[in-house]
Amino acid sequence: MDLILWRHAEAEPGEPDLGRRLTAKGIQQAERMAKWLDRHLPATTRILSSPADRTQQTALALKRKFRVVPELAPGASVAAVLAAAGWPDSREPILIVGHQPTLGEVAAFLLTEDEASWSVRKGAVWWLSNRIRGGLSSTVIKVVIGPDFV
């Protein structure tokens, strides 16, 4: 299973948190990353977004259907993200558009099996894959890339 973690692009400060929108720079970041993702994501990829405005704006840049999942809101747990994604058993790739520190915590947990807070830059993608070899399951990094490198 492939799990793609996409942190929302740069957003305005302020409250309410769920209503924060992307800045002009954030819109450009989302559009650049969306172009790269569109070239690499399989057509069968399911896209799940936090209910926050900034994550939905980021997901909209991809111009594909996505589903808003309340359990992916800011402050979501690693367990909630993995449950929403169906990790590691989903038959299709899953793209999660979400927040820090949750996405960094998900990446750290899947790659080290420990709790840690790793940094995921605004607008960046971490593409992870679960594979089974010799009856053992492991998570590997396929790509980590930010909007400044696409």
N, C-alpha and C positions, 0 to 999 in steps of 0.2 A: 504494500500500500504506500502511496505517496501522500505526504501531508505537507502542504505548502502554507507557510505562515507569512502573512503580509501585514506589516504594521501600517496603520493609517499614515498618510502623509502629514506634513506640517499643518497644524491647526491654530486657530486664534485662541488666545487665552480667554478666560471668563467663565461665567456661570449662566445658566445651568450647564453642567458638564456634558450631558447628553446632547445639548443643542449647539455645541461648539462646531464651527464650520472650518473648512480648509482655507488657508491663506492663498493668495495668488501663487506664491512659491509652492505651496502644497498641491495646488491643482496641477501645476507643471510636473511636480514629482510623480503624482498619481498617473498622469497621462504617459510619461516616459516609461514608468514601470509597467503599466498596462500594455503598452505596445510590445515590450519584451515578453511579458507573460503570454499574450495572445499568440505569439509565435511558438511558444514552447509548451503551453498547456494542452493536454489531450482534450478533444471535444467533449468527452464524457466527464470532465471535471465538475464536481459539485462545488458551488461557491456559497459559503456561509459568512454572514456579516454580523457584527455587533449591532445593536440598535442605535448606537450613537451616530449623529449626523455625519461626523467626519469620516467614520468607517464606511458608511453608505456612499458618501461622495467618492471615496477612494475606490470602492467596488464598482461604482457606476462608470468610472473611467475605462474599465475593461469592456464595457458594452456587451456583457453577457448577463443572462438571468442569474440572480442570486436570491438567497433566502435570508431574511433577518431572523436571528436566533437570540432571544432575550438572555439566554444563559451565557452569551459571549460578551455581555456588557462589561464596562470597566470594572476591574476588581474580580473578574471571573477566576475560578480556581483552575489549576492544571487538570484536575479530574473532570471538571465541567467541559473544558475544551476537548479533551480526549473522548469524552462520551458523545459530544455533539458530532465529532468527526468519525466516530465509529472505529477509532484506533484500537488495534491494528488490523481489524477485519474487514474494513470497507473494500468493496470490489472495484470502486473507482477512486481516482485521485480526489482529494478534498483540499480546497483552498479556504483558509480561515483569514478573514480580514478583521484584525483586532488591535489590541492595545498592549502597551508596556505597563507594568512589568510582566504581565501574564505570558505574552508570547516568548519572552526570554526564559521564563521559568519552564515553559513547555519544552523548549529546545534543550535546556540544561537537563531536565529530567529524562527526556528520551535518549539523550546521548551519553549521560553519565549514570543514570538511575539514582541520582541524588537531587536534593532540593538546592537550588542555587538561583540567583538572579543575574542572568546574562543580559547584556545590552543588545537591543535590536534597534537600529537607527530608524528614524522616521522615513517611511516610504520603502523600507528595505524588505527583501524576501529571503526567507530561509526555507529551502526545499529539502525535506527529509524523506527517507524511504526506509520502510521496514522490509527486511529480507530474511529468509530462512535458509540456512545452509547447514547440512549435516544435522538437521533437527533442531538447531539452535537459532533463535530469533535475535537479530541485531538491528540497530538503527544506524543508517549511514547518511552523511551529508552529500546531497547531490550538487547543491549550489547555495552560496550566500552572496547576495548582490544588492547594492543600494542603487537608488535612482541616479546617482551621479556617475555610474559606470555603465549605463545602458544607452 
